[in-house]
Amino acid sequence: MLTYLFVTYHRLSTLQVIKISFADFALESGASSSVCTHDTVMLIDYDTSNPLAYCGTDLPSDFTTTGDMGRVDFYSDGSVADRGFLATITFVDPE
Ligand SMILES: [Ca+2]
């Protein structure tokens, strides 16, 4: 069974951007360290076209959107589950 979770963050009526910080991260690794073919977290900045994909156990760097919209996608396939992830979402002034 595949599991999908999509969470969209949209900060209304403000000039702030969205910051996503990971405190814990452990997802099933992909076929190689650079390709996530199984369980994946994707971080999407709506103002750019390059989503970032993460799997394995390396903690992703802090992610800050360009504008006021961002999305976290989580995909999990039907076998091998690891611990998952813990992230904090905050709204911050752009740098
Ligand atoms: Ca899996």
PDB file of the backbone (N, CA, C, O) and the ligand in Angstrom, with CONECT records:
HET     CA  A 101       1
ATOM      1  N   MET A   1       0.842  -1.194   0.000  1.00  0.00           N
ATOM      2  CA  MET A   1       0.000   0.000   0.000  1.00  0.00           C
ATOM      3  C   MET A   1       0.875   1.242   0.000  1.00  0.00           C
ATOM      4  O   MET A   1       1.851   1.325   0.746  1.00  0.00           O
ATOM      5  N   LEU A   2       0.529   2.185  -0.822  1.00  0.00           N
ATOM      6  CA  LEU A   2       1.233   3.451  -0.846  1.00  0.00           C
ATOM      7  C   LEU A   2       0.541   4.438   0.076  1.00  0.00           C
ATOM      8  O   LEU A   2      -0.686   4.444   0.181  1.00  0.00           O
ATOM      9  N   THR A   3       1.308   5.252   0.729  1.00  0.00           N
ATOM     10  CA  THR A   3       0.759   6.297   1.570  1.00  0.00           C
ATOM     11  C   THR A   3       1.264   7.641   1.067  1.00  0.00           C
ATOM     12  O   THR A   3       2.451   7.808   0.789  1.00  0.00           O
ATOM     13  N   TYR A   4       0.353   8.591   0.954  1.00  0.00           N
ATOM     14  CA  TYR A   4       0.732   9.931   0.530  1.00  0.00           C
ATOM     15  C   TYR A   4       0.206  10.940   1.537  1.00  0.00           C
ATOM     16  O   TYR A   4      -0.921  10.823   2.018  1.00  0.00           O
ATOM     17  N   LEU A   5       1.010  11.909   1.844  1.00  0.00           N
ATOM     18  CA  LEU A   5       0.587  13.006   2.703  1.00  0.00           C
ATOM     19  C   LEU A   5       1.076  14.295   2.054  1.00  0.00           C
ATOM     20  O   LEU A   5       2.269  14.452   1.797  1.00  0.00           O
ATOM     21  N   PHE A   6       0.168  15.200   1.793  1.00  0.00           N
ATOM     22  CA  PHE A   6       0.534  16.485   1.206  1.00  0.00           C
ATOM     23  C   PHE A   6       0.082  17.584   2.157  1.00  0.00           C
ATOM     24  O   PHE A   6      -1.089  17.652   2.531  1.00  0.00           O
ATOM     25  N   VAL A   7       0.992  18.417   2.532  1.00  0.00           N
ATOM     26  CA  VAL A   7       0.656  19.526   3.419  1.00  0.00           C
ATOM     27  C   VAL A   7       1.109  20.814   2.745  1.00  0.00           C
ATOM     28  O   VAL A   7       2.291  20.991   2.447  1.00  0.00           O
ATOM     29  N   THR A   8       0.167  21.699   2.511  1.00  0.00           N
ATOM     30  CA  THR A   8       0.482  22.969   1.872  1.00  0.00           C
ATOM     31  C   THR A   8       0.391  24.079   2.906  1.00  0.00           C
ATOM     32  O   THR A   8      -0.578  24.159   3.661  1.00  0.00           O
ATOM     33  N   TYR A   9       1.399  24.928   2.934  1.00  0.00           N
ATOM     34  CA  TYR A   9       1.417  26.061   3.838  1.00  0.00           C
ATOM     35  C   TYR A   9       1.314  27.331   3.020  1.00  0.00           C
ATOM     36  O   TYR A   9       2.055  27.522   2.056  1.00  0.00           O
ATOM     37  N   HIS A  10       0.406  28.183   3.402  1.00  0.00           N
ATOM     38  CA  HIS A  10       0.219  29.445   2.705  1.00  0.00           C
ATOM     39  C   HIS A  10      -0.006  30.525   3.744  1.00  0.00           C
ATOM     40  O   HIS A  10      -1.021  30.539   4.441  1.00  0.00           O
ATOM     41  N   ARG A  11       0.936  31.408   3.835  1.00  0.00           N
ATOM     42  CA  ARG A  11       0.838  32.483   4.803  1.00  0.00           C
ATOM     43  C   ARG A  11       0.110  33.646   4.134  1.00  0.00           C
ATOM     44  O   ARG A  11       0.601  34.191   3.145  1.00  0.00           O
ATOM     45  N   LEU A  12      -1.045  34.029   4.655  1.00  0.00           N
ATOM     46  CA  LEU A  12      -1.855  35.061   4.023  1.00  0.00           C
ATOM     47  C   LEU A  12      -1.529  36.444   4.589  1.00  0.00           C
ATOM     48  O   LEU A  12      -1.200  36.592   5.766  1.00  0.00           O
ATOM     49  N   SER A  13      -1.626  37.418   3.745  1.00  0.00           N
ATOM     50  CA  SER A  13      -1.570  38.825   4.156  1.00  0.00           C
ATOM     51  C   SER A  13      -0.333  39.159   4.969  1.00  0.00           C
ATOM     52  O   SER A  13      -0.425  39.816   6.006  1.00  0.00           O
ATOM     53  N   THR A  14       0.797  38.720   4.515  1.00  0.00           N
ATOM     54  CA  THR A  14       2.035  39.026   5.220  1.00  0.00           C
ATOM     55  C   THR A  14       3.188  38.907   4.243  1.00  0.00           C
ATOM     56  O   THR A  14       3.067  38.271   3.196  1.00  0.00           O
ATOM     57  N   LEU A  15       4.268  39.504   4.581  1.00  0.00           N
ATOM     58  CA  LEU A  15       5.461  39.403   3.737  1.00  0.00           C
ATOM     59  C   LEU A  15       6.400  38.324   4.248  1.00  0.00           C
ATOM     60  O   LEU A  15       7.521  38.192   3.758  1.00  0.00           O
ATOM     61  N   GLN A  16       5.950  37.553   5.229  1.00  0.00           N
ATOM     62  CA  GLN A  16       6.810  36.524   5.775  1.00  0.00           C
ATOM     63  C   GLN A  16       6.904  35.310   4.856  1.00  0.00           C
ATOM     64  O   GLN A  16       6.033  35.089   4.014  1.00  0.00           O
ATOM     65  N   VAL A  17       7.952  34.540   5.021  1.00  0.00           N
ATOM     66  CA  VAL A  17       8.150  33.303   4.267  1.00  0.00           C
ATOM     67  C   VAL A  17       8.093  32.125   5.236  1.00  0.00           C
ATOM     68  O   VAL A  17       7.977  32.310   6.448  1.00  0.00           O
ATOM     69  N   ILE A  18       8.176  30.923   4.692  1.00  0.00           N
ATOM     70  CA  ILE A  18       7.977  29.708   5.481  1.00  0.00           C
ATOM     71  C   ILE A  18       9.314  28.989   5.659  1.00  0.00           C
ATOM     72  O   ILE A  18      10.044  28.758   4.696  1.00  0.00           O
ATOM     73  N   LYS A  19       9.612  28.645   6.894  1.00  0.00           N
ATOM     74  CA  LYS A  19      10.857  27.936   7.200  1.00  0.00           C
ATOM     75  C   LYS A  19      10.516  26.566   7.771  1.00  0.00           C
ATOM     76  O   LYS A  19       9.692  26.447   8.678  1.00  0.00           O
ATOM     77  N   ILE A  20      11.155  25.541   7.235  1.00  0.00           N
ATOM     78  CA  ILE A  20      10.931  24.173   7.686  1.00  0.00           C
ATOM     79  C   ILE A  20      12.262  23.636   8.226  1.00  0.00           C
ATOM     80  O   ILE A  20      13.257  23.561   7.506  1.00  0.00           O
ATOM     81  N   SER A  21      12.253  23.265   9.509  1.00  0.00           N
ATOM     82  CA  SER A  21      13.462  22.757  10.160  1.00  0.00           C
ATOM     83  C   SER A  21      13.208  21.338  10.664  1.00  0.00           C
ATOM     84  O   SER A  21      12.204  21.077  11.326  1.00  0.00           O
ATOM     85  N   PHE A  22      14.113  20.436  10.351  1.00  0.00           N
ATOM     86  CA  PHE A  22      13.969  19.036  10.760  1.00  0.00           C
ATOM     87  C   PHE A  22      14.769  18.765  12.025  1.00  0.00           C
ATOM     88  O   PHE A  22      15.940  19.134  12.117  1.00  0.00           O
ATOM     89  N   ALA A  23      14.136  18.119  13.000  1.00  0.00           N
ATOM     90  CA  ALA A  23      14.801  17.738  14.240  1.00  0.00           C
ATOM     91  C   ALA A  23      15.127  16.246  14.246  1.00  0.00           C
ATOM     92  O   ALA A  23      15.999  15.802  14.994  1.00  0.00           O
ATOM     93  N   ASP A  24      14.432  15.478  13.419  1.00  0.00           N
ATOM     94  CA  ASP A  24      14.672  14.038  13.345  1.00  0.00           C
ATOM     95  C   ASP A  24      14.290  13.584  11.943  1.00  0.00           C
ATOM     96  O   ASP A  24      13.333  14.086  11.354  1.00  0.00           O
ATOM     97  N   PHE A  25      15.057  12.617  11.410  1.00  0.00           N
ATOM     98  CA  PHE A  25      14.769  12.172  10.048  1.00  0.00           C
ATOM     99  C   PHE A  25      15.319  10.776   9.831  1.00  0.00           C
ATOM    100  O   PHE A  25      16.522  10.552   9.968  1.00  0.00           O
ATOM    101  N   ALA A  26      14.453   9.838   9.495  1.00  0.00           N
ATOM    102  CA  ALA A  26      14.886   8.474   9.169  1.00  0.00           C
ATOM    103  C   ALA A  26      13.825   7.832   8.288  1.00  0.00           C
ATOM    104  O   ALA A  26      12.800   7.355   8.776  1.00  0.00           O
ATOM    105  N   LEU A  27      14.083   7.826   6.981  1.00  0.00           N
ATOM    106  CA  LEU A  27      13.181   7.200   6.018  1.00  0.00           C
ATOM    107  C   LEU A  27      13.938   6.105   5.284  1.00  0.00           C
ATOM    108  O   LEU A  27      15.164   6.152   5.183  1.00  0.00           O
ATOM    109  N   GLU A  28      13.206   5.117   4.769  1.00  0.00           N
ATOM    110  CA  GLU A  28      13.830   4.070   3.970  1.00  0.00           C
ATOM    111  C   GLU A  28      14.659   4.711   2.860  1.00  0.00           C
ATOM    112  O   GLU A  28      14.187   5.606   2.158  1.00  0.00           O
ATOM    113  N   SER A  29      15.887   4.249   2.711  1.00  0.00           N
ATOM    114  CA  SER A  29      16.776   4.813   1.707  1.00  0.00           C
ATOM    115  C   SER A  29      16.372   4.376   0.313  1.00  0.00           C
ATOM    116  O   SER A  29      15.641   3.402   0.134  1.00  0.00           O
ATOM    117  N   GLY A  30      16.865   5.119  -0.677  1.00  0.00           N
ATOM    118  CA  GLY A  30      16.629   4.756  -2.064  1.00  0.00           C
ATOM    119  C   GLY A  30      17.649   3.741  -2.539  1.00  0.00           C
ATOM    120  O   GLY A  30      18.439   3.218  -1.754  1.00  0.00           O
ATOM    121  N   ALA A  31      17.621   3.467  -3.846  1.00  0.00           N
ATOM    122  CA  ALA A  31      18.546   2.507  -4.424  1.00  0.00           C
ATOM    123  C   ALA A  31      19.985   3.001  -4.355  1.00  0.00           C
ATOM    124  O   ALA A  31      20.924   2.206  -4.334  1.00  0.00           O
ATOM    125  N   SER A  32      20.149   4.321  -4.319  1.00  0.00           N
ATOM    126  CA  SER A  32      21.472   4.900  -4.122  1.00  0.00           C
ATOM    127  C   SER A  32      21.318   6.094  -3.198  1.00  0.00           C
ATOM    128  O   SER A  32      20.203   6.523  -2.898  1.00  0.00           O
ATOM    129  N   SER A  33      22.442   6.625  -2.752  1.00  0.00           N
ATOM    130  CA  SER A  33      22.366   7.713  -1.784  1.00  0.00           C
ATOM    131  C   SER A  33      21.795   8.987  -2.396  1.00  0.00           C
ATOM    132  O   SER A  33      21.349   9.872  -1.666  1.00  0.00           O
ATOM    133  N   SER A  34      21.802   9.092  -3.720  1.00  0.00           N
ATOM    134  CA  SER A  34      21.353  10.327  -4.361  1.00  0.00           C
ATOM    135  C   SER A  34      19.958  10.216  -4.980  1.00  0.00           C
ATOM    136  O   SER A  34      19.419  11.209  -5.470  1.00  0.00           O
ATOM    137  N   VAL A  35      19.373   9.020  -4.962  1.00  0.00           N
ATOM    138  CA  VAL A  35      18.058   8.845  -5.575  1.00  0.00           C
ATOM    139  C   VAL A  35      17.119   8.198  -4.553  1.00  0.00           C
ATOM    140  O   VAL A  35      17.421   7.136  -4.008  1.00  0.00           O
ATOM    141  N   CYS A  36      15.982   8.845  -4.300  1.00  0.00           N
ATOM    142  CA  CYS A  36      15.007   8.313  -3.356  1.00  0.00           C
ATOM    143  C   CYS A  36      13.946   7.548  -4.135  1.00  0.00           C
ATOM    144  O   CYS A  36      13.058   8.147  -4.741  1.00  0.00           O
ATOM    145  N   THR A  37      14.040   6.232  -4.117  1.00  0.00           N
ATOM    146  CA  THR A  37      13.114   5.409  -4.894  1.00  0.00           C
ATOM    147  C   THR A  37      12.047   4.746  -4.034  1.00  0.00           C
ATOM    148  O   THR A  37      11.145   4.090  -4.557  1.00  0.00           O
ATOM    149  N   HIS A  38      12.143   4.911  -2.728  1.00  0.00           N
ATOM    150  CA  HIS A  38      11.148   4.292  -1.849  1.00  0.00           C
ATOM    151  C   HIS A  38      10.418   5.380  -1.066  1.00  0.00           C
ATOM    152  O   HIS A  38       9.596   6.100  -1.631  1.00  0.00           O
ATOM    153  N   ASP A  39      10.708   5.504   0.217  1.00  0.00           N
ATOM    154  CA  ASP A  39      10.027   6.512   1.023  1.00  0.00           C
ATOM    155  C   ASP A  39      10.740   7.861   0.856  1.00  0.00           C
ATOM    156  O   ASP A  39      11.969   7.932   0.845  1.00  0.00           O
ATOM    157  N   THR A  40       9.949   8.917   0.728  1.00  0.00           N
ATOM    158  CA  THR A  40      10.534  10.204   0.333  1.00  0.00           C
ATOM    159  C   THR A  40       9.781  11.365   0.973  1.00  0.00           C
ATOM    160  O   THR A  40       8.553  11.355   1.058  1.00  0.00           O
ATOM    161  N   VAL A  41      10.519  12.343   1.410  1.00  0.00           N
ATOM    162  CA  VAL A  41       9.937  13.644   1.746  1.00  0.00           C
ATOM    163  C   VAL A  41      10.382  14.624   0.677  1.00  0.00           C
ATOM    164  O   VAL A  41      11.570  14.723   0.371  1.00  0.00           O
ATOM    165  N   MET A  42       9.430  15.345   0.112  1.00  0.00           N
ATOM    166  CA  MET A  42       9.748  16.367  -0.885  1.00  0.00           C
ATOM    167  C   MET A  42       9.364  17.731  -0.346  1.00  0.00           C
ATOM    168  O   MET A  42       8.274  17.917   0.195  1.00  0.00           O
ATOM    169  N   LEU A  43      10.271  18.680  -0.498  1.00  0.00           N
ATOM    170  CA  LEU A  43      10.034  20.060  -0.079  1.00  0.00           C
ATOM    171  C   LEU A  43       9.897  20.905  -1.334  1.00  0.00           C
ATOM    172  O   LEU A  43      10.774  20.913  -2.198  1.00  0.00           O
ATOM    173  N   ILE A  44       8.787  21.613  -1.417  1.00  0.00           N
ATOM    174  CA  ILE A  44       8.464  22.324  -2.653  1.00  0.00           C
ATOM    175  C   ILE A  44       8.274  23.808  -2.352  1.00  0.00           C
ATOM    176  O   ILE A  44       7.449  24.198  -1.525  1.00  0.00           O
ATOM    177  N   ASP A  45       9.046  24.603  -3.037  1.00  0.00           N
ATOM    178  CA  ASP A  45       8.917  26.052  -2.982  1.00  0.00           C
ATOM    179  C   ASP A  45       8.076  26.465  -4.179  1.00  0.00           C
ATOM    180  O   ASP A  45       8.493  26.268  -5.320  1.00  0.00           O
ATOM    181  N   TYR A  46       6.914  27.027  -3.944  1.00  0.00           N
ATOM    182  CA  TYR A  46       6.004  27.337  -5.056  1.00  0.00           C
ATOM    183  C   TYR A  46       6.578  28.373  -6.013  1.00  0.00           C
ATOM    184  O   TYR A  46       6.109  28.490  -7.146  1.00  0.00           O
ATOM    185  N   ASP A  47       7.574  29.120  -5.583  1.00  0.00           N
ATOM    186  CA  ASP A  47       8.136  30.145  -6.458  1.00  0.00           C
ATOM    187  C   ASP A  47       9.324  29.639  -7.268  1.00  0.00           C
ATOM    188  O   ASP A  47       9.906  30.402  -8.039  1.00  0.00           O
ATOM    189  N   THR A  48       9.694  28.374  -7.112  1.00  0.00           N
ATOM    190  CA  THR A  48      10.763  27.804  -7.916  1.00  0.00           C
ATOM    191  C   THR A  48      10.262  26.482  -8.488  1.00  0.00           C
ATOM    192  O   THR A  48       9.191  26.007  -8.110  1.00  0.00           O
ATOM    193  N   SER A  49      11.022  25.896  -9.385  1.00  0.00           N
ATOM    194  CA  SER A  49      10.553  24.660 -10.029  1.00  0.00           C
ATOM    195  C   SER A  49      11.409  23.461  -9.665  1.00  0.00           C
ATOM    196  O   SER A  49      11.386  22.444 -10.359  1.00  0.00           O
ATOM    197  N   ASN A  50      12.157  23.573  -8.589  1.00  0.00           N
ATOM    198  CA  ASN A  50      13.066  22.491  -8.228  1.00  0.00           C
ATOM    199  C   ASN A  50      12.757  21.920  -6.851  1.00  0.00           C
ATOM    200  O   ASN A  50      13.364  22.339  -5.866  1.00  0.00           O
ATOM    201  N   PRO A  51      11.825  20.973  -6.760  1.00  0.00           N
ATOM    202  CA  PRO A  51      11.566  20.353  -5.466  1.00  0.00           C
ATOM    203  C   PRO A  51      12.784  19.569  -4.982  1.00  0.00           C
ATOM    204  O   PRO A  51      13.539  19.018  -5.782  1.00  0.00           O
ATOM    205  N   LEU A  52      12.962  19.529  -3.671  1.00  0.00           N
ATOM    206  CA  LEU A  52      14.069  18.789  -3.079  1.00  0.00           C
ATOM    207  C   LEU A  52      13.516  17.494  -2.494  1.00  0.00           C
ATOM    208  O   LEU A  52      12.498  17.502  -1.801  1.00  0.00           O
ATOM    209  N   ALA A  53      14.196  16.376  -2.778  1.00  0.00           N
ATOM    210  CA  ALA A  53      13.759  15.062  -2.302  1.00  0.00           C
ATOM    211  C   ALA A  53      14.759  14.536  -1.276  1.00  0.00           C
ATOM    212  O   ALA A  53      15.972  14.608  -1.472  1.00  0.00           O
ATOM    213  N   TYR A  54      14.213  13.999  -0.164  1.00  0.00           N
ATOM    214  CA  TYR A  54      15.068  13.474   0.895  1.00  0.00           C
ATOM    215  C   TYR A  54      14.619  12.083   1.323  1.00  0.00           C
ATOM    216  O   TYR A  54      13.424  11.793   1.385  1.00  0.00           O
ATOM    217  N   CYS A  55      15.600  11.221   1.618  1.00  0.00           N
ATOM    218  CA  CYS A  55      15.344   9.916   2.199  1.00  0.00           C
ATOM    219  C   CYS A  55      16.601   9.522   2.972  1.00  0.00           C
ATOM    220  O   CYS A  55      17.565  10.286   3.011  1.00  0.00           O
ATOM    221  N   GLY A  56      16.599   8.340   3.587  1.00  0.00           N
ATOM    222  CA  GLY A  56      17.758   7.936   4.373  1.00  0.00           C
ATOM    223  C   GLY A  56      17.748   8.578   5.742  1.00  0.00           C
ATOM    224  O   GLY A  56      16.686   8.891   6.280  1.00  0.00           O
ATOM    225  N   THR A  57      18.932   8.775   6.311  1.00  0.00           N
ATOM    226  CA  THR A  57      19.011   9.241   7.693  1.00  0.00           C
ATOM    227  C   THR A  57      19.746  10.562   7.858  1.00  0.00           C
ATOM    228  O   THR A  57      19.920  11.022   8.986  1.00  0.00           O
ATOM    229  N   ASP A  58      20.185  11.188   6.766  1.00  0.00           N
ATOM    230  CA  ASP A  58      20.825  12.503   6.896  1.00  0.00           C
ATOM    231  C   ASP A  58      19.748  13.557   7.145  1.00  0.00           C
ATOM    232  O   ASP A  58      18.740  13.613   6.442  1.00  0.00           O
ATOM    233  N   LEU A  59      19.981  14.391   8.160  1.00  0.00           N
ATOM    234  CA  LEU A  59      19.020  15.435   8.488  1.00  0.00           C
ATOM    235  C   LEU A  59      19.030  16.491   7.385  1.00  0.00           C
ATOM    236  O   LEU A  59      20.087  17.056   7.101  1.00  0.00           O
ATOM    237  N   PRO A  60      17.887  16.777   6.754  1.00  0.00           N
ATOM    238  CA  PRO A  60      17.867  17.823   5.720  1.00  0.00           C
ATOM    239  C   PRO A  60      18.217  19.184   6.317  1.00  0.00           C
ATOM    240  O   PRO A  60      17.920  19.467   7.477  1.00  0.00           O
ATOM    241  N   SER A  61      18.850  20.012   5.504  1.00  0.00           N
ATOM    242  CA  SER A  61      19.130  21.385   5.942  1.00  0.00           C
ATOM    243  C   SER A  61      17.825  22.148   6.091  1.00  0.00           C
ATOM    244  O   SER A  61      16.797  21.763   5.534  1.00  0.00           O
ATOM    245  N   ASP A  62      17.880  23.241   6.854  1.00  0.00           N
ATOM    246  CA  ASP A  62      16.698  24.108   6.953  1.00  0.00           C
ATOM    247  C   ASP A  62      16.271  24.533   5.557  1.00  0.00           C
ATOM    248  O   ASP A  62      17.105  24.792   4.689  1.00  0.00           O
ATOM    249  N   PHE A  63      14.965  24.600   5.354  1.00  0.00           N
ATOM    250  CA  PHE A  63      14.405  24.932   4.044  1.00  0.00           C
ATOM    251  C   PHE A  63      13.544  26.167   4.212  1.00  0.00           C
ATOM    252  O   PHE A  63      12.641  26.190   5.049  1.00  0.00           O
ATOM    253  N   THR A  64      13.817  27.189   3.425  1.00  0.00           N
ATOM    254  CA  THR A  64      13.038  28.423   3.499  1.00  0.00           C
ATOM    255  C   THR A  64      12.482  28.745   2.127  1.00  0.00           C
ATOM    256  O   THR A  64      13.215  28.741   1.138  1.00  0.00           O
ATOM    257  N   THR A  65      11.185  29.025   2.062  1.00  0.00           N
ATOM    258  CA  THR A  65      10.576  29.333   0.770  1.00  0.00           C
ATOM    259  C   THR A  65      10.986  30.720   0.289  1.00  0.00           C
ATOM    260  O   THR A  65      11.414  31.571   1.068  1.00  0.00           O
ATOM    261  N   THR A  66      10.842  30.918  -1.012  1.00  0.00           N
ATOM    262  CA  THR A  66      11.122  32.234  -1.586  1.00  0.00           C
ATOM    263  C   THR A  66       9.972  33.188  -1.296  1.00  0.00           C
ATOM    264  O   THR A  66      10.179  34.349  -0.941  1.00  0.00           O
ATOM    265  N   GLY A  67       8.754  32.672  -1.454  1.00  0.00           N
ATOM    266  CA  GLY A  67       7.566  33.495  -1.228  1.00  0.00           C
ATOM    267  C   GLY A  67       6.740  32.958  -0.080  1.00  0.00           C
ATOM    268  O   GLY A  67       7.279  32.413   0.884  1.00  0.00           O
ATOM    269  N   ASP A  68       5.433  33.111  -0.183  1.00  0.00           N
ATOM    270  CA  ASP A  68       4.568  32.775   0.953  1.00  0.00           C
ATOM    271  C   ASP A  68       3.882  31.419   0.814  1.00  0.00           C
ATOM    272  O   ASP A  68       2.950  31.122   1.562  1.00  0.00           O
ATOM    273  N   MET A  69       4.332  30.590  -0.135  1.00  0.00           N
ATOM    274  CA  MET A  69       3.709  29.272  -0.272  1.00  0.00           C
ATOM    275  C   MET A  69       4.759  28.170  -0.367  1.00  0.00           C
ATOM    276  O   MET A  69       5.754  28.299  -1.080  1.00  0.00           O
ATOM    277  N   GLY A  70       4.517  27.083   0.367  1.00  0.00           N
ATOM    278  CA  GLY A  70       5.401  25.927   0.323  1.00  0.00           C
ATOM    279  C   GLY A  70       4.614  24.667   0.571  1.00  0.00           C
ATOM    280  O   GLY A  70       3.476  24.713   1.037  1.00  0.00           O
ATOM    281  N   ARG A  71       5.230  23.530   0.257  1.00  0.00           N
ATOM    282  CA  ARG A  71       4.515  22.269   0.423  1.00  0.00           C
ATOM    283  C   ARG A  71       5.477  21.180   0.888  1.00  0.00           C
ATOM    284  O   ARG A  71       6.628  21.121   0.453  1.00  0.00           O
ATOM    285  N   VAL A  72       4.986  20.319   1.778  1.00  0.00           N
ATOM    286  CA  VAL A  72       5.728  19.136   2.207  1.00  0.00           C
ATOM    287  C   VAL A  72       4.965  17.916   1.724  1.00  0.00           C
ATOM    288  O   VAL A  72       3.811  17.721   2.105  1.00  0.00           O
ATOM    289  N   ASP A  73       5.584  17.096   0.898  1.00  0.00           N
ATOM    290  CA  ASP A  73       4.978  15.851   0.431  1.00  0.00           C
ATOM    291  C   ASP A  73       5.715  14.678   1.072  1.00  0.00           C
ATOM    292  O   ASP A  73       6.945  14.666   1.128  1.00  0.00           O
ATOM    293  N   PHE A  74       4.964  13.699   1.550  1.00  0.00           N
ATOM    294  CA  PHE A  74       5.562  12.487   2.105  1.00  0.00           C
ATOM    295  C   PHE A  74       4.995  11.287   1.365  1.00  0.00           C
ATOM    296  O   PHE A  74       3.779  11.113   1.287  1.00  0.00           O
ATOM    297  N   TYR A  75       5.871  10.471   0.829  1.00  0.00           N
ATOM    298  CA  TYR A  75       5.483   9.253   0.128  1.00  0.00           C
ATOM    299  C   TYR A  75       6.071   8.068   0.881  1.00  0.00           C
ATOM    300  O   TYR A  75       7.239   8.090   1.269  1.00  0.00           O
ATOM    301  N   SER A  76       5.264   7.040   1.088  1.00  0.00           N
ATOM    302  CA  SER A  76       5.747   5.815   1.727  1.00  0.00           C
ATOM    303  C   SER A  76       5.244   4.626   0.928  1.00  0.00           C
ATOM    304  O   SER A  76       4.050   4.531   0.644  1.00  0.00           O
ATOM    305  N   ASP A  77       6.139   3.718   0.562  1.00  0.00           N
ATOM    306  CA  ASP A  77       5.708   2.567  -0.219  1.00  0.00           C
ATOM    307  C   ASP A  77       5.243   1.439   0.708  1.00  0.00           C
ATOM    308  O   ASP A  77       5.093   1.643   1.912  1.00  0.00           O
ATOM    309  N   GLY A  78       5.019   0.263   0.149  1.00  0.00           N
ATOM    310  CA  GLY A  78       4.354  -0.795   0.886  1.00  0.00           C
ATOM    311  C   GLY A  78       5.236  -1.663   1.752  1.00  0.00           C
ATOM    312  O   GLY A  78       4.742  -2.609   2.365  1.00  0.00           O
ATOM    313  N   SER A  79       6.516  -1.380   1.826  1.00  0.00           N
ATOM    314  CA  SER A  79       7.388  -2.215   2.647  1.00  0.00           C
ATOM    315  C   SER A  79       8.504  -1.377   3.250  1.00  0.00           C
ATOM    316  O   SER A  79       8.839  -0.313   2.730  1.00  0.00           O
ATOM    317  N   VAL A  80       9.061  -1.844   4.316  1.00  0.00           N
ATOM    318  CA  VAL A  80      10.180  -1.238   5.047  1.00  0.00           C
ATOM    319  C   VAL A  80       9.814   0.156   5.559  1.00  0.00           C
ATOM    320  O   VAL A  80       9.798   1.128   4.804  1.00  0.00           O
ATOM    321  N   ALA A  81       9.528   0.228   6.828  1.00  0.00           N
ATOM    322  CA  ALA A  81       9.231   1.517   7.456  1.00  0.00           C
ATOM    323  C   ALA A  81      10.345   1.865   8.426  1.00  0.00           C
ATOM    324  O   ALA A  81      10.792   1.019   9.201  1.00  0.00           O
ATOM    325  N   ASP A  82      10.791   3.111   8.382  1.00  0.00           N
ATOM    326  CA  ASP A  82      11.759   3.584   9.363  1.00  0.00           C
ATOM    327  C   ASP A  82      11.047   4.541  10.312  1.00  0.00           C
ATOM    328  O   ASP A  82       9.817   4.582  10.345  1.00  0.00           O
ATOM    329  N   ARG A  83      11.798   5.293  11.067  1.00  0.00           N
ATOM    330  CA  ARG A  83      11.222   6.083  12.160  1.00  0.00           C
ATOM    331  C   ARG A  83      10.314   7.223  11.667  1.00  0.00           C
ATOM    332  O   ARG A  83       9.341   7.569  12.336  1.00  0.00           O
ATOM    333  N   GLY A  84      10.626   7.798  10.513  1.00  0.00           N
ATOM    334  CA  GLY A  84       9.849   8.927  10.009  1.00  0.00           C
ATOM    335  C   GLY A  84      10.591  10.238  10.198  1.00  0.00           C
ATOM    336  O   GLY A  84      11.822  10.267  10.189  1.00  0.00           O
ATOM    337  N   PHE A  85       9.850  11.316  10.368  1.00  0.00           N
ATOM    338  CA  PHE A  85      10.523  12.604  10.507  1.00  0.00           C
ATOM    339  C   PHE A  85       9.749  13.519  11.453  1.00  0.00           C
ATOM    340  O   PHE A  85       8.542  13.374  11.647  1.00  0.00           O
ATOM    341  N   LEU A  86      10.477  14.455  12.027  1.00  0.00           N
ATOM    342  CA  LEU A  86       9.898  15.480  12.890  1.00  0.00           C
ATOM    343  C   LEU A  86      10.358  16.829  12.361  1.00  0.00           C
ATOM    344  O   LEU A  86      11.558  17.089  12.271  1.00  0.00           O
ATOM    345  N   ALA A  87       9.406  17.685  12.011  1.00  0.00           N
ATOM    346  CA  ALA A  87       9.762  18.987  11.449  1.00  0.00           C
ATOM    347  C   ALA A  87       8.976  20.085  12.138  1.00  0.00           C
ATOM    348  O   ALA A  87       7.849  19.874  12.586  1.00  0.00           O
ATOM    349  N   THR A  88       9.580  21.248  12.217  1.00  0.00           N
ATOM    350  CA  THR A  88       8.924  22.430  12.756  1.00  0.00           C
ATOM    351  C   THR A  88       8.728  23.428  11.625  1.00  0.00           C
ATOM    352  O   THR A  88       9.656  23.733  10.875  1.00  0.00           O
ATOM    353  N   ILE A  89       7.503  23.928  11.516  1.00  0.00           N
ATOM    354  CA  ILE A  89       7.172  24.911  10.485  1.00  0.00           C
ATOM    355  C   ILE A  89       6.999  26.254  11.163  1.00  0.00           C
ATOM    356  O   ILE A  89       6.200  26.387  12.089  1.00  0.00           O
ATOM    357  N   THR A  90       7.740  27.248  10.709  1.00  0.00           N
ATOM    358  CA  THR A  90       7.591  28.590  11.281  1.00  0.00           C
ATOM    359  C   THR A  90       7.491  29.607  10.156  1.00  0.00           C
ATOM    360  O   THR A  90       7.901  29.340   9.026  1.00  0.00           O
ATOM    361  N   PHE A  91       6.952  30.759  10.470  1.00  0.00           N
ATOM    362  CA  PHE A  91       6.881  31.868   9.522  1.00  0.00           C
ATOM    363  C   PHE A  91       7.888  32.916   9.969  1.00  0.00           C
ATOM    364  O   PHE A  91       7.873  33.370  11.114  1.00  0.00           O
ATOM    365  N   VAL A  92       8.760  33.290   9.044  1.00  0.00           N
ATOM    366  CA  VAL A  92       9.858  34.181   9.398  1.00  0.00           C
ATOM    367  C   VAL A  92       9.943  35.335   8.397  1.00  0.00           C
ATOM    368  O   VAL A  92       9.408  35.252   7.292  1.00  0.00           O
ATOM    369  N   ASP A  93      10.613  36.397   8.796  1.00  0.00           N
ATOM    370  CA  ASP A  93      10.859  37.496   7.862  1.00  0.00           C
ATOM    371  C   ASP A  93      11.899  37.048   6.847  1.00  0.00           C
ATOM    372  O   ASP A  93      12.861  36.378   7.223  1.00  0.00           O
ATOM    373  N   PRO A  94      11.738  37.396   5.573  1.00  0.00           N
ATOM    374  CA  PRO A  94      12.736  36.994   4.578  1.00  0.00           C
ATOM    375  C   PRO A  94      14.085  37.648   4.872  1.00  0.00           C
ATOM    376  O   PRO A  94      14.151  38.762   5.390  1.00  0.00           O
ATOM    377  N   GLU A  95      15.151  36.938   4.533  1.00  0.00           N
ATOM    378  CA  GLU A  95      16.498  37.483   4.810  1.00  0.00           C
ATOM    379  C   GLU A  95      16.905  38.472   3.722  1.00  0.00           C
ATOM    380  O   GLU A  95      17.999  39.035   3.776  1.00  0.00           O
TER     381      GLU A  95
HETATM  382 CA    CA A 101       9.026   2.018   2.702  1.00  0.00          CA2+
END
